[in-house]
Amino acid sequence: MFVAPDPGLLRLRTGLRAVLGIALAVTVAELAGFSLTASITGGLAALLALFTVTDGTVRGQAVTTLLLPLAGFPVLALATLLHDHTLLRDTAFLLVVLGGVYARRWGPRGHALGIFAFMNFFSTQFLHAVPAQLPELYAAVGIALAAAGTVRFALWPIERRTPPPAAPAPLPGTGLARITTRQAIQATAACAVALGIGQVLSEDRWYWAVGTTWWIFVNTVSRGETLVRGFRRFLGTLLGIAVGMVVALPLHGAPLPTALLVAVCVFGIFYTAPLSYSWMMLAVTVMAGLLYGLLGVLDPALLVLRLEETVVGAVCAALAVLLILPVTTHAINDAWIQRSLRAVHAATAASERRLAGDERADPSPHVAELDLLLGRVRLSLAPLVHPLSPFRERKGRARQVLGLLDECAAEVRGLAAVAADPDASHDARLAAACWRVETAVERLTSPRAPEPVPAAEPEAVPHPAPAALGHVSGLERLLAALDEPLRTPPGSLLVRS
């Protein structure tokens, strides 16, 4: 994780921007004379706006940010009004869970609105907000969203200079709608059980069990992904509580050092989220401990309770994905791998056309898409490559596939860099090599595809392009190496569950 590449320092810039946006939101709330509860609510709203809004265009991100109050304000009002009515409150919370997960079928926007609605209900329980505070909470959230939007779209518009890659389209065959319906049912059932057990553990802090269950279901599809995410959440929470004992407890809620450490945690959340869920959860857990310190309720027993409820939430999520309408992993893994291979071909073809003189050909969107798809491949294969996985042979093949795909991505990036050089020249051998890459991808993505017939290489032109040709030749070698782990006999599929 510490040596993971950060092209264009995107994670670094995104993390620093998040600190700036949330700091601006909290500062304005404090200057307006809002209560600590309202200031924290605003800070969390700004964090969510910067973290969960992931539309593929800047305009789409702006629209989603504007729509967040429509999802959050009614839920915020409902949560405060039902705070002292246990049965109604619990029922309403579970309905929010159901609707929030179901909304994911509408892509990144539905995903963001669902999370924002859930977290408004959750934060109300966390802060014990009451109806009399509702106008102040509305104002704080509105100011926070305006501050986050100002930083994101005006002061530091990272996405305008580095357009965000479009989210992958829904997987074919299994169907996004079907998966989100299953997950909505799974998440609601798991949260219902977690809610009941959490209230047995604590009448005041039961919501951590529900929050754990909810977030385990975020950005997962198969049961294997969900199980691994649950383990990583527990690990990150455990480490975060250990750090909180050393860092948060001694501060006793002192405002200035607490604020500085919260800023460090915010940066950690954004910087590590694309790489490690455990590290991100460590930062989240320490931040929660610091906020409890500001509220004057932090003690070791509270941190232990947080760990207990994390275990409850993780176990409930695991049982739900195993027993209730399980979504298996093989077809999902296969689909993400095939889509990654097609992105390799698309980037290669665009680079070849650019080197041939087509100024309209641009491989960079395909390279960005490939990086995004490889993230999905890693997530879907995580259950197999996990250290606790008992399937050694499949673990070895999965690691081999991941390693070869990463090498393919490196060759594609190198080829795109050569194509971006205005002085780079085209080689007729390059077209033949790209054709062989296409046929290799076709063979890997179409199990019944016939063996490719090698074509005679055309004569080289006077201006060779050794760098580009070297990258494409590397892709040929890597795609040939992928044949064995991907095209195994039916009884030895890469993933079977």
Disulfide bonds with the S-S distance in Angstrom:
none
